[in-house]
């Protein structure tokens, strides 16, 4: 009897264990499917050139399953979104599993991404006192004095604030350079307790005399003396306007050409100092020692935009000048001189010439 009861208990325990195992397997399968869907959506946004909105999908996948695959994908997404410090941490962890299939397949890409992330990271050491002073980096607490190790920061202008109760805070703007070590020495000064202010007694202000009334003056009527214009005067005015418009067209086209040449120079300067990886979803990456890639790109794009504006404005003014020349023709055009301004696109911009 006792043996039968024990056997029944063992059977019930085995059945319960089997049911729990099946349920766990179903949950793991559901999580794996959701992880792959999140990674697929994140990669879709990265390929579309929007690494910022893609980052939360990789973070969610990493929270569901902290595998070498999700860790490496999160590191690549953080690098593309402009977070090299976090990217270097996750890429390093992912590469510590060299036999994982996803790491074996994409090891070269992950190695290159890790080198790129480290090239965009600088270190900052803060020394001084008082002990326990809080160090705030771009609005976030990064540690207290004395620091146990340097702070790793992305290569950009960074605001450092060191503060402590009873001391005047110290605020510094430090341009962090990738691959370099920076030091900041601070010694906060104690603040004096302000003396209690004695309330000042002010005498009541004397009543000011009422302002004199101002009588509104009606504006004088404007009389416009109109004279009928003769046809000759109208034609002469139109021709003058045509010449002025033509000159403006040539000036606008010339300005567009100068700006276009400047844009080409800015483009060469950008390519020399920076690498454009936006097509790979990684944004713009500075070469070693460079920190102002976005400024170089903005300068190039601005010159290119204004050169197009110059070309378009010159063409519009040229067309307007031609219309004015046409409408200013005298009724009898035989035996009289003709003037015309023509513009045509060339390899270097817009070329205009006047025919007299």
Secondary structure, DSSP 8 states (H G I E B T S, - for coil): -HHHHHHHHHHHHHHHHHHHHHHHHHHHHHHHHHHHHHHHHHHHHHHTT-HHHHHHHHHHHHHH---HHHHHHHHHHHHHTT-HHHHHHHHHHHHT-TTSHHHHHTHHHHHHHHHHHHHTEEEEEEEEESTT-EEEETTEEEEESS-SS-EEEESSEEEEEEE-TTB--EEEEEE--TT-EEEEEEE--B----------------------------------------HHHHHHHHHHHHHHHHHHHHHHHHHHHHHHHHHHHHHHHHHHHEEE-GGGT--EEE-TT---HHHHHHHHHHHHHHHHHHHHHHHHHHHHHHHHHHHT--S--TT----EEEEEEETTEEEEEEE-
